[in-house]
C-alpha cells in the first residue's frame, strides 16, 4: 500500500509540474500574427472559437511522469 501511495503522489506531482511548465513555455514562446488581422479589421468576428487539440502531448507528459514516478518509487524502496 505504501508503494502505491508513493507512486501515486509522485506521479500526480510530476504530472502537474510538467503540465504547468509546458503551458508556461508555450505561452512565453507564442507570437501572434497581427499582419493578417490588420487587413481584415472590418470583418473580424466577436466570437471565440476553441480548436480541439491533439491528446498526444498530454499522453507524452503522462508517460514521462509515470516513468519518473516509477524510478522515484524504486529509489525510495532501496533506501528502506
Order of alpha helices (4+ residues) and beta strands (2+ residues): alpha-alpha-alpha
